[in-house]
């Protein structure tokens, strides 16, 4: 982003989905065959081998159909087979949300052992599993050859709604002050917008720190307390997949002044070594916040942060013209005591435009924000 780094964190996942951060990493079997998928279905879903074999073959791989799982859930619920019904429901749930793939109709059989011990489900770090999966799909989507984003796009979309009030069309089921402790993701409802992806790229490049709500979940803390494990620095694990998790690069989202973060750690640790660091997270958190402090204005950075960021990163989505690529000017953001008022005014204008169903490419939409920006500057 033009103002520095920002990303979805463990803290965001916990507030949006109300999933636990603490717990064990889970190591699914990466190499489940069709035969193994049949065995798992027979053992954990109570399906006879012939029917299980036919279904797995129809999925053309070690998968289960979401519709098939729903049918099993309805069948077992009616029969009072609650363990089988619960596993079928949970597989259907994770397969259509946090572990969704690009088929959006199938779920990988390798996730079924996760629900073998139904009493132990709260012992896993579900938030880290969600974040590893999302990071993996976002990494794939960043490749030119990728045409579709897998994973749980609703989570990403609601995260954008929380942090960037001027982006996208959205409907609100309830305001934060009126919520009753439900997961924050339930605040938002889908609204079809008129702007295409390509048109959003220059809009993103024009964002400033005061266009961001850096701490959107402050009013949700009574319903979901902040977990300092969100400030752990290291790797998150899901099976053989290691994903670097670096909160020191987005400290403004935690209310701290952003400093120039060190290089990311090398991925040389085993799963067991990473698990030990995860469990003994306190020294890591201490290292992350030792050289910073809580700030009054959440977009504050140390001197030199933006200059270095513009040297080592790609702050703009739209590449600058060839004549300007040798020396990219670092923007000077006008920070000061009026900035919280700007963020509040921007949110109110955006809410009004949603209420009157103004499209984001309407002239009125652009004019209102231009007037607001001019008033802020003067």
BABALO-88884 format. One line per field, with one value per atom (N, C-alpha, C): x, y, z; residue number from 1. Coordinates in steps of 0.02 Angstrom, whole numbers. Last residue first. Layout:
% residues N
c1 (X,...)
c2 (Y,...)
c3 (Z,...)
num (NUM,...)
//
This chain:
% residues 378
c1 (-390,-393,-424,-395,-330,-330,-530,-481,-414,-588,-604,-553,-537,-518,-530,-601,-528,-504,-736,-713,-638,-734,-751,-726,-705,-658,-671,-817,-753,-700,-912,-919,-852,-867,-869,-872,-885,-818,-816,-1028,-985,-915,-1069,-1084,-1039,-1031,-997,-1008,-1015,-1056,-1015,-945,-920,-965,-1014,-949,-918,-1187,-1133,-1067,-1294,-1253,-1198,-1392,-1375,-1339,-1412,-1447,-1431,-1329,-1401,-1441,-1203,-1231,-1307,-1188,-1190,-1218,-1182,-1237,-1244,-1061,-1124,-1184,-972,-978,-1043,-989,-1006,-1017,-941,-1011,-1033,-806,-851,-924,-760,-757,-805,-775,-814,-817,-679,-750,-794,-562,-583,-657,-561,-566,-591,-545,-606,-617,-415,-472,-539,-344,-351,-407,-318,-381,-394,-192,-249,-315,-102,-111,-174,-22,-47,-54,-19,-33,-64,114,45,35,204,203,130,268,216,223,420,385,332,443,435,396,558,488,482,661,656,583,641,707,705,512,529,596,467,465,490,471,510,514,377,450,492,248,274,350,221,231,256,96,166,172,-25,-15,57,3,-23,-12,145,88,68,255,201,139,350,311,249,509,445,412,624,629,564,596,655,652,483,479,540,535,482,477,623,650,598,528,583,612,448,420,475,544,508,484,601,637,601,539,571,609,402,466,494,227,286,348,51,118,172,-83,-43,28,-150,-129,-86,-105,-131,-105,-46,-112,-145,36,32,-39,151,82,78,312,269,199,461,408,366,547,575,522,467,517,540,379,355,408,453,415,398,507,551,515,388,430,477,349,307,347,455,444,403,438,498,491,305,315,379,285,281,302,299,337,342,222,198,233,301,232,206,419,420,350,368,397,398,329,278,303,454,407,353,503,538,493,412,417,451,437,371,374,601,555,487,668,647,600,698,744,723,663,621,665,726,734,693,626,668,671,639,601,646,737,723,683,654,710,689,561,567,627,554,584,598,396,468,492,246,279,353,179,214,253,30,99,128,-95,-92,-22,-98,-102,-96,-80,-143,-152,50,-3,-71,129,118,62,170,105,84,286,282,215,272,316,314,201,163,206,223,267,228,237,189,229,265,292,237,207,193,223,229,252,240,152,154,174,129,197,205,7,39,111,24,-33,-4,93,100,32,181,120,122,332,297,233,352,382,344,296,332,367,146,199,231,37,101,160,-65,-68,-4,-49,-19,-22,-130,-63,-24,-293,-246,-176,-429,-368,-322,-591,-532,-472,-741,-685,-620,-829,-855,-801,-756,-796,-824,-699,-658,-700,-764,-784,-747,-713,-778,-803,-595,-591,-658,-580,-615,-612,-506,-578,-616,-382,-403,-479,-371,-317,-336,-455,-473,-424,-388,-388,-412,-366,-421,-429,-252,-314,-376,-150,-160,-226,-228,-182,-194,-246,-264,-209,-209,-223,-241,-202,-139,-148,-336,-293,-229,-371,-403,-361,-300,-279,-311,-377,-304,-281,-510,-492,-418,-521,-533,-514,-500,-449,-458,-620,-557,-505,-758,-722,-653,-898,-828,-795,-1023,-1017,-944,-1071,-1043,-1036,-1190,-1157,-1134,-1162,-1195,-1155,-1180,-1153,-1196,-1159,-1197,-1175,-1079,-1082,-1126,-1076,-1098,-1114,-1019,-1091,-1118,-889,-902,-977,-886,-890,-906,-992,-931,-938,-1090,-1084,-1018,-1118,-1064,-1057,-1219,-1232,-1179,-1205,-1195,-1205,-1214,-1276,-1267,-1094,-1120,-1182,-1080,-1040,-1067,-1242,-1184,-1145,-1295,-1299,-1236,-1284,-1338,-1349,-1245,-1232,-1293,-1171,-1230,-1213,-1061,-1074,-1139,-944,-1012,-1025,-775,-825,-895,-696,-690,-749,-697,-714,-711,-655,-725,-745,-554,-557,-629,-572,-513,-518,-695,-678,-623,-690,-743,-725,-581,-575,-629,-641,-582,-572,-736,-759,-701,-651,-695,-718,-591,-550,-593,-706,-664,-622,-749,-792,-752,-653,-654,-698,-565,-626,-630,-495,-499,-566,-442,-471,-475,-468,-445,-481,-415,-468,-438,-309,-369,-423,-135,-193,-253,-28,-65,-128,31,-3,-48,4,38,-3,-76,-31,7,-142,-178,-134,-48,-63,-96,-58,5,-4,-189,-171,-104,-178,-218,-203,-93,-73,-112,-168,-104,-83,-274,-287,-222,-207,-244,-255,-156,-110,-145,-277,-231,-181,-337,-372,-323,-239,-256,-291,-247,-186,-198,-376,-361,-298,-366,-406,-389,-267,-265,-301,-355,-318,-319,-438,-367,-324,-569,-549,-475,-584,-581,-557,-596,-533,-528,-715,-706,-642,-702,-745,-737,-582,-597,-638,-595,-600,-619,-579,-641,-650,-463,-467,-526,-488,-460,-459,-536,-583,-552,-445,-468,-512,-424,-371,-391,-524,-533,-481,-573,-521,-531,-731,-685,-636,-820,-787,-745,-864,-914,-886,-763,-819,-877,-646,-705,-768,-546,-576,-635,-586,-540,-577,-603,-632,-576,-580,-537,-564,-676,-605,-558,-803,-780,-704,-837,-869,-847,-768,-758,-789,-818,-750,-736,-950,-940,-871,-931,-967,-953,-868,-832,-865,-974,-913,-870,-1069,-1085,-1021,-1001,-1023,-1037,-984,-925,-945,-1118,-1076,-1016,-1160,-1193,-1149,-1079,-1072,-1102,-1128,-1057,-1046,-1268,-1244,-1170,-1385,-1313,-1274,-1521,-1492,-1419,-1577,-1568,-1540,-1574,-1639,-1634,-1435,-1472,-1540,-1406,-1383,-1418,-1469,-1484,-1466,-1407,-1479,-1499,-1273,-1291,-1365,-1283,-1264,-1284,-1313,-1361,-1347,-1193,-1256,-1309,-1107,-1098,-1161,-1157,-1158,-1151,-1126,-1196,-1203,-987,-1021,-1095,-903,-946,-981,-734,-805,-845,-583,-628,-696,-469,-480,-521,-553,-497,-515,-679,-617,-556,-802,-768,-701,-833,-871,-840,-750,-735,-772,-818,-751,-732,-938,-939,-870,-897,-931,-929,-844,-801,-833,-959,-904,-858,-1034,-1061,-1005,-945,-965,-990,-931,-873,-895,-1050,-1025,-975,-1010,-1037,-1009,-964,-1010,-1042,-870,-936,-987,-756,-777,-845,-740,-727,-761,-776,-806,-800,-693,-766,-802,-567,-587,-662,-571,-562,-585,-582,-635,-631,-460,-521,-581,-374,-375,-437,-405,-418,-420,-360,-432,-449,-239,-259,-335,-162,-218,-239,-46,-46,-101,-40,-41,-53,-127,-90,-96,-112,-150,-104,-73,-32,-71,-103,-128,-89,-44,-47,-70,-143,-93,-100,-177,-189,-134,-250,-207,-226,-358,-290,-245,-524,-469,-402,-640,-603,-543,-721,-724,-694,-708,-739,-749,-657,-705,-743,-568,-625,-678,-477,-512,-573,-430,-468,-508,-362,-419,-462,-261,-308,-371,-187,-223,-276,-218,-179,-220,-198,-244,-203,-97,-117,-167,9,-51,-74,144,117,55,123,158,122,52,68,105,20,62,84,42,0,44)
c2 (1117,1188,1199,981,1014,1087,956,931,967,1012,1041,1018,924,994,1028,805,809,882,838,820,826,858,914,899,727,780,841,659,645,697,717,723,710,680,750,758,541,569,641,537,499,530,610,634,601,528,592,618,353,412,475,242,278,337,190,220,254,235,194,229,256,287,239,222,176,210,294,319,279,220,224,248,241,174,177,375,355,285,368,403,381,300,269,302,394,329,294,495,507,442,427,450,464,403,346,367,534,491,432,576,608,565,491,487,517,534,464,456,669,651,580,654,684,668,600,559,587,716,655,609,826,825,759,814,801,799,735,785,770,716,687,741,706,760,731,620,618,670,626,657,660,488,537,564,481,457,508,451,500,469,348,352,399,345,378,389,265,268,297,278,218,223,376,390,332,330,390,404,223,210,270,255,256,247,134,202,200,5,25,96,-3,16,38,-23,-78,-65,31,46,-16,-9,27,40,-132,-109,-73,-107,-139,-111,-36,-109,-143,102,76,0,122,137,112,90,49,60,196,129,84,299,303,234,257,259,263,265,203,204,386,344,281,393,428,378,279,309,345,321,280,316,321,348,297,290,284,308,312,243,237,426,422,357,389,420,417,229,296,322,125,141,214,90,113,125,-11,34,55,-115,-54,-6,-220,-189,-121,-293,-228,-191,-407,-370,-299,-462,-436,-390,-504,-452,-421,-606,-546,-489,-697,-670,-606,-729,-693,-662,-793,-730,-695,-919,-860,-795,-1065,-1018,-951,-1114,-1123,-1074,-1077,-1055,-1059,-1146,-1072,-1044,-1276,-1254,-1178,-1276,-1286,-1263,-1266,-1211,-1215,-1392,-1333,-1272,-1476,-1480,-1417,-1442,-1429,-1429,-1364,-1419,-1401,-1217,-1255,-1312,-1133,-1190,-1234,-1006,-1064,-1127,-860,-913,-974,-716,-774,-824,-556,-614,-672,-419,-467,-526,-300,-339,-386,-147,-215,-251,9,-28,-99,31,41,1,109,64,81,113,151,102,14,33,74,-40,20,43,-143,-161,-100,-88,-123,-144,-45,5,-26,-154,-138,-87,-238,-203,-184,-302,-264,-227,-378,-319,-276,-491,-433,-370,-606,-552,-490,-769,-724,-669,-878,-828,-781,-1042,-974,-924,-1204,-1154,-1085,-1355,-1286,-1240,-1481,-1466,-1393,-1433,-1489,-1472,-1276,-1319,-1376,-1150,-1215,-1247,-997,-1034,-1096,-932,-967,-998,-772,-836,-867,-683,-677,-743,-638,-688,-678,-559,-525,-573,-641,-611,-575,-667,-715,-690,-581,-557,-606,-557,-609,-588,-458,-462,-516,-534,-500,-509,-504,-547,-513,-416,-481,-530,-303,-332,-401,-277,-310,-336,-202,-273,-311,-79,-83,-155,-108,-84,-92,-149,-194,-171,-67,-69,-109,21,-21,-28,91,48,0,128,121,69,236,170,175,359,323,254,404,425,396,357,326,345,351,380,347,291,289,320,281,349,350,148,186,257,112,88,129,172,195,174,99,168,196,-25,-20,52,-26,-17,-5,-54,15,28,-192,-148,-76,-241,-247,-198,-122,-183,-182,-53,-45,-113,-78,-68,-64,-207,-143,-139,-285,-284,-214,-325,-278,-276,-434,-421,-371,-376,-413,-390,-384,-361,-406,-439,-369,-351,-560,-559,-488,-540,-550,-547,-540,-475,-483,-652,-641,-579,-568,-614,-602,-480,-527,-579,-401,-440,-494,-230,-302,-337,-95,-130,-206,-41,-24,-63,-86,-115,-101,-112,-70,-100,-245,-208,-166,-268,-301,-269,-162,-176,-208,-186,-175,-194,-107,-154,-136,-80,-73,-126,-15,-67,-48,92,44,-3,169,203,156,94,112,144,-25,25,47,-116,-73,-16,-183,-156,-104,-222,-177,-145,-311,-249,-199,-413,-379,-312,-455,-421,-386,-513,-458,-419,-617,-563,-502,-695,-670,-611,-726,-686,-656,-812,-742,-698,-933,-905,-831,-1020,-1004,-975,-942,-995,-974,-835,-840,-896,-858,-860,-869,-862,-825,-822,-857,-876,-831,-808,-862,-882,-716,-692,-745,-734,-755,-736,-707,-653,-671,-822,-772,-716,-886,-914,-862,-801,-808,-837,-825,-758,-760,-959,-943,-873,-943,-986,-968,-859,-836,-877,-949,-887,-860,-1051,-1067,-1005,-977,-1013,-1027,-934,-885,-918,-1054,-1010,-964,-1096,-1138,-1098,-992,-1000,-1044,-1015,-951,-957,-1139,-1133,-1069,-1230,-1159,-1149,-1353,-1332,-1256,-1389,-1390,-1366,-1403,-1337,-1335,-1537,-1487,-1419,-1648,-1612,-1557,-1711,-1677,-1634,-1776,-1717,-1678,-1845,-1835,-1771,-1824,-1891,-1887,-1711,-1717,-1787,-1726,-1670,-1678,-1823,-1844,-1788,-1739,-1778,-1801,-1679,-1641,-1682,-1761,-1758,-1718,-1745,-1797,-1792,-1581,-1632,-1681,-1549,-1538,-1596,-1465,-1523,-1502,-1348,-1401,-1462,-1260,-1235,-1285,-1271,-1306,-1279,-1205,-1171,-1209,-1235,-1231,-1203,-1194,-1199,-1197,-1190,-1234,-1241,-1100,-1087,-1131,-1147,-1084,-1083,-1270,-1214,-1146,-1354,-1360,-1304,-1327,-1303,-1306,-1384,-1315,-1290,-1517,-1474,-1401,-1557,-1562,-1517,-1535,-1496,-1500,-1630,-1559,-1517,-1751,-1733,-1658,-1747,-1746,-1726,-1751,-1693,-1689,-1875,-1814,-1753,-1960,-1959,-1895,-1926,-1918,-1915,-1954,-1886,-1877,-2029,-2046,-1981,-2010,-2002,-2023,-2009,-2075,-2070,-1876,-1908,-1974,-1863,-1825,-1856,-1942,-1964,-1925,-1868,-1939,-1960,-1744,-1748,-1820,-1785,-1750,-1756,-1837,-1882,-1850,-1719,-1774,-1823,-1649,-1623,-1678,-1731,-1724,-1697,-1708,-1776,-1773,-1573,-1594,-1663,-1580,-1543,-1563,-1734,-1681,-1646,-1766,-1779,-1720,-1834,-1780,-1808,-1886,-1895,-1837,-1908,-1892,-1902,-1902,-1905,-1883,-1915,-1851,-1846,-2044,-1992,-1923,-2109,-2114,-2060,-2080,-2053,-2056,-2154,-2080,-2050,-2286,-2255,-2179,-2304,-2309,-2275,-2291,-2244,-2244,-2400,-2333,-2280,-2502,-2498,-2427,-2478,-2472,-2466,-2372,-2438,-2431,-2241,-2261,-2329,-2175,-2231,-2254,-2080,-2057,-2114,-2144,-2084,-2057,-2264,-2262,-2204,-2231,-2289,-2284,-2121,-2113,-2170,-2180,-2128,-2120,-2267,-2294,-2243,-2174,-2223,-2250,-2110,-2071,-2116,-2215,-2190,-2148,-2225,-2282,-2260,-2102,-2118,-2176,-2040,-2071,-2082,-1905,-1950,-1975,-1826,-1875,-1927,-1745,-1712,-1761,-1753,-1795,-1765,-1607,-1654,-1694,-1553,-1578,-1630,-1404,-1469,-1489,-1327,-1330,-1400,-1303,-1339,-1326,-1138,-1209,-1240,-975,-1022,-1094,-923,-917,-969,-978,-971,-966,-872,-935,-925,-765,-792,-862,-701,-768,-797,-573,-581,-647,-593,-547,-559,-687,-701,-657,-621,-684,-698,-514,-501,-564,-582,-541,-529,-634,-680,-643,-518,-548,-599,-451,-484,-525,-301,-368,-395,-174,-191,-260,-60,-127,-134,103,52,-14,186,212,160,120,179,206,-59,0,62)
c3 (226,243,312,213,200,221,235,283,275,122,188,240,26,25,92,65,66,67,43,110,116,-95,-50,20,-132,-150,-106,-88,-56,-74,-172,-100,-65,-301,-282,-206,-306,-309,-284,-298,-252,-249,-409,-341,-290,-515,-506,-435,-477,-489,-478,-442,-501,-520,-337,-323,-383,-331,-357,-347,-194,-245,-267,-100,-154,-211,10,-49,-111,94,109,49,41,38,49,71,0,-8,211,178,106,228,251,218,178,144,164,272,202,166,386,384,312,352,365,359,343,285,292,475,423,361,537,557,502,474,468,485,515,444,436,651,626,552,655,678,654,601,564,589,675,639,604,730,774,737,592,644,683,433,496,548,274,321,384,201,224,279,62,129,151,-34,-18,53,-115,-56,-38,-287,-233,-175,-361,-340,-281,-489,-424,-407,-599,-569,-499,-649,-611,-575,-731,-659,-617,-860,-845,-770,-860,-862,-843,-736,-805,-805,-601,-627,-698,-592,-600,-626,-471,-541,-550,-336,-376,-450,-244,-288,-328,-170,-136,-178,-155,-212,-184,-68,-81,-144,-42,-42,-61,-48,-81,-91,27,-45,-83,153,123,48,176,165,131,186,137,122,292,225,172,401,384,312,435,388,367,599,544,500,632,649,588,617,601,625,651,662,645,643,582,590,765,747,684,881,813,781,1002,1002,934,1032,1005,1007,1121,1102,1081,1048,1102,1075,1022,1000,1061,1051,1021,996,1100,1143,1116,1024,1049,1090,985,936,961,1102,1051,1002,1164,1195,1145,1077,1084,1114,1103,1035,1038,1238,1216,1147,1227,1263,1243,1170,1126,1160,1176,1218,1182,1070,1138,1185,961,964,1036,983,982,990,970,1034,1037,835,887,955,774,768,821,807,831,827,739,812,841,605,634,710,597,588,618,518,576,557,416,426,484,341,354,359,422,371,391,464,481,424,377,402,418,441,388,417,552,526,471,520,545,516,577,521,545,664,654,593,706,660,654,867,815,772,897,910,852,872,912,929,785,856,901,663,673,746,669,676,687,639,710,720,533,531,602,555,493,486,666,672,609,631,655,662,528,547,570,488,518,553,352,399,423,347,324,374,291,339,310,265,242,300,306,284,261,421,385,369,446,431,389,549,516,505,555,567,524,623,570,597,694,676,619,830,767,752,912,902,833,928,917,913,962,895,877,1093,1047,975,1161,1144,1100,1114,1133,1112,1169,1129,1158,1190,1217,1171,1136,1116,1136,1192,1171,1151,1221,1275,1257,1091,1142,1201,1001,1004,1059,989,1022,1027,919,987,1024,789,835,908,704,695,748,696,753,751,578,597,654,446,517,545,324,354,426,277,245,275,333,366,331,250,316,349,85,133,201,-83,-13,31,-214,-189,-115,-244,-244,-217,-246,-192,-187,-367,-305,-245,-462,-448,-385,-439,-429,-420,-471,-401,-391,-604,-584,-511,-607,-636,-613,-549,-514,-541,-571,-584,-551,-491,-510,-517,-442,-514,-537,-322,-343,-418,-221,-287,-304,-57,-102,-167,83,16,-22,249,199,130,411,341,298,536,530,458,538,528,524,573,503,488,711,677,602,797,758,714,926,870,834,1027,1036,982,981,1042,1050,924,918,985,922,934,935,886,953,971,752,807,876,677,691,749,569,632,639,434,470,539,304,375,406,143,185,256,28,82,116,-99,-76,-23,-86,-95,-71,29,-26,-27,140,77,18,249,245,179,275,222,210,379,379,329,356,422,419,222,244,311,228,190,212,304,330,294,212,273,308,115,98,160,187,160,144,214,268,244,85,128,186,30,10,53,76,106,90,-65,6,26,-221,-181,-109,-354,-285,-250,-523,-473,-404,-610,-632,-578,-620,-579,-597,-689,-721,-683,-604,-663,-694,-429,-490,-551,-323,-344,-408,-292,-331,-356,-210,-277,-321,-100,-134,-204,-63,-86,-123,-24,-83,-109,88,32,-31,171,144,84,200,163,132,271,209,167,379,334,267,437,408,361,481,434,399,571,514,460,665,626,565,716,683,640,779,718,681,859,842,775,957,898,890,1057,1073,1014,1025,1050,1069,991,937,961,1072,1072,1021,1054,1118,1118,934,937,1002,853,924,931,714,743,817,642,681,710,571,618,665,475,540,592,365,407,473,282,340,387,174,224,286,81,132,187,36,36,95,-35,21,22,-168,-139,-79,-219,-213,-178,-244,-204,-200,-316,-341,-308,-249,-307,-337,-75,-132,-191,98,31,-22,233,192,121,282,295,254,191,220,224,148,113,140,231,159,119,356,340,265,336,357,337,302,255,271,420,356,304,509,516,452,463,464,466,483,416,411,622,577,506,664,681,635,618,593,606,693,619,591,821,805,730,815,822,806,751,751,755,736,802,808,614,645,715,580,587,623,571,622,634,462,528,584,357,369,440,364,372,390,339,400,414,211,265,333,142,142,198,163,190,193,91,163,196,-38,-10,66,-52,-53,-22,-50,2,6,-81,-106,-48,-41,-28,-54,-114,-95,-74,-191,-120,-92,-353,-309,-237,-414,-453,-412,-362,-349,-386,-392,-427,-417,-302,-373,-413,-184,-194,-268,-207,-200,-213,-215,-272,-267,-87,-146,-206,-9,0,-61,-50,-62,-57,-3,-74,-91,136,90,18,219,199,142,334,268,249,449,455,390,458,436,434,501,537,516,424,496,530,292,324,400,268,266,300,278,325,327,167,235,287,62,73,144,75,82,95,43,112,125,-93,-49,24,-139,-143,-96,-18,-81,-81,52,59,-10,87,32,41,196,130,73,341,294,224,445,405,359,589,534,494,678,655,593,828,755,735,976,938,863,1046,1035,993,1017,1052,1039,944,919,951,901,950,915,813,817,864,775,843,848,654,654,723,684,630,635,790,798,745,735,798,806,621,614,677,683,639,631,752,788,747,647,691,731,508,561,601,349,395,444,335,316,366,275,313,289,254,253,298,177,214,213,96,162,205,-22,-26,42,0,0,0)
num (378,378,378,377,377,377,376,376,376,375,375,375,374,374,374,373,373,373,372,372,372,371,371,371,370,370,370,369,369,369,368,368,368,367,367,367,366,366,366,365,365,365,364,364,364,363,363,363,362,362,362,361,361,361,360,360,360,359,359,359,358,358,358,357,357,357,356,356,356,355,355,355,354,354,354,353,353,353,352,352,352,351,351,351,350,350,350,349,349,349,348,348,348,347,347,347,346,346,346,345,345,345,344,344,344,343,343,343,342,342,342,341,341,341,340,340,340,339,339,339,338,338,338,337,337,337,336,336,336,335,335,335,334,334,334,333,333,333,332,332,332,331,331,331,330,330,330,329,329,329,328,328,328,327,327,327,326,326,326,325,325,325,324,324,324,323,323,323,322,322,322,321,321,321,320,320,320,319,319,319,318,318,318,317,317,317,316,316,316,315,315,315,314,314,314,313,313,313,312,312,312,311,311,311,310,310,310,309,309,309,308,308,308,307,307,307,306,306,306,305,305,305,304,304,304,303,303,303,302,302,302,301,301,301,300,300,300,299,299,299,298,298,298,297,297,297,296,296,296,295,295,295,294,294,294,293,293,293,292,292,292,291,291,291,290,290,290,289,289,289,288,288,288,287,287,287,286,286,286,285,285,285,284,284,284,283,283,283,282,282,282,281,281,281,280,280,280,279,279,279,278,278,278,277,277,277,276,276,276,275,275,275,274,274,274,273,273,273,272,272,272,271,271,271,270,270,270,269,269,269,268,268,268,267,267,267,266,266,266,265,265,265,264,264,264,263,263,263,262,262,262,261,261,261,260,260,260,259,259,259,258,258,258,257,257,257,256,256,256,255,255,255,254,254,254,253,253,253,252,252,252,251,251,251,250,250,250,249,249,249,248,248,248,247,247,247,246,246,246,245,245,245,244,244,244,243,243,243,242,242,242,241,241,241,240,240,240,239,239,239,238,238,238,237,237,237,236,236,236,235,235,235,234,234,234,233,233,233,232,232,232,231,231,231,230,230,230,229,229,229,228,228,228,227,227,227,226,226,226,225,225,225,224,224,224,223,223,223,222,222,222,221,221,221,220,220,220,219,219,219,218,218,218,217,217,217,216,216,216,215,215,215,214,214,214,213,213,213,212,212,212,211,211,211,210,210,210,209,209,209,208,208,208,207,207,207,206,206,206,205,205,205,204,204,204,203,203,203,202,202,202,201,201,201,200,200,200,199,199,199,198,198,198,197,197,197,196,196,196,195,195,195,194,194,194,193,193,193,192,192,192,191,191,191,190,190,190,189,189,189,188,188,188,187,187,187,186,186,186,185,185,185,184,184,184,183,183,183,182,182,182,181,181,181,180,180,180,179,179,179,178,178,178,177,177,177,176,176,176,175,175,175,174,174,174,173,173,173,172,172,172,171,171,171,170,170,170,169,169,169,168,168,168,167,167,167,166,166,166,165,165,165,164,164,164,163,163,163,162,162,162,161,161,161,160,160,160,159,159,159,158,158,158,157,157,157,156,156,156,155,155,155,154,154,154,153,153,153,152,152,152,151,151,151,150,150,150,149,149,149,148,148,148,147,147,147,146,146,146,145,145,145,144,144,144,143,143,143,142,142,142,141,141,141,140,140,140,139,139,139,138,138,138,137,137,137,136,136,136,135,135,135,134,134,134,133,133,133,132,132,132,131,131,131,130,130,130,129,129,129,128,128,128,127,127,127,126,126,126,125,125,125,124,124,124,123,123,123,122,122,122,121,121,121,120,120,120,119,119,119,118,118,118,117,117,117,116,116,116,115,115,115,114,114,114,113,113,113,112,112,112,111,111,111,110,110,110,109,109,109,108,108,108,107,107,107,106,106,106,105,105,105,104,104,104,103,103,103,102,102,102,101,101,101,100,100,100,99,99,99,98,98,98,97,97,97,96,96,96,95,95,95,94,94,94,93,93,93,92,92,92,91,91,91,90,90,90,89,89,89,88,88,88,87,87,87,86,86,86,85,85,85,84,84,84,83,83,83,82,82,82,81,81,81,80,80,80,79,79,79,78,78,78,77,77,77,76,76,76,75,75,75,74,74,74,73,73,73,72,72,72,71,71,71,70,70,70,69,69,69,68,68,68,67,67,67,66,66,66,65,65,65,64,64,64,63,63,63,62,62,62,61,61,61,60,60,60,59,59,59,58,58,58,57,57,57,56,56,56,55,55,55,54,54,54,53,53,53,52,52,52,51,51,51,50,50,50,49,49,49,48,48,48,47,47,47,46,46,46,45,45,45,44,44,44,43,43,43,42,42,42,41,41,41,40,40,40,39,39,39,38,38,38,37,37,37,36,36,36,35,35,35,34,34,34,33,33,33,32,32,32,31,31,31,30,30,30,29,29,29,28,28,28,27,27,27,26,26,26,25,25,25,24,24,24,23,23,23,22,22,22,21,21,21,20,20,20,19,19,19,18,18,18,17,17,17,16,16,16,15,15,15,14,14,14,13,13,13,12,12,12,11,11,11,10,10,10,9,9,9,8,8,8,7,7,7,6,6,6,5,5,5,4,4,4,3,3,3,2,2,2,1,1,1)
//
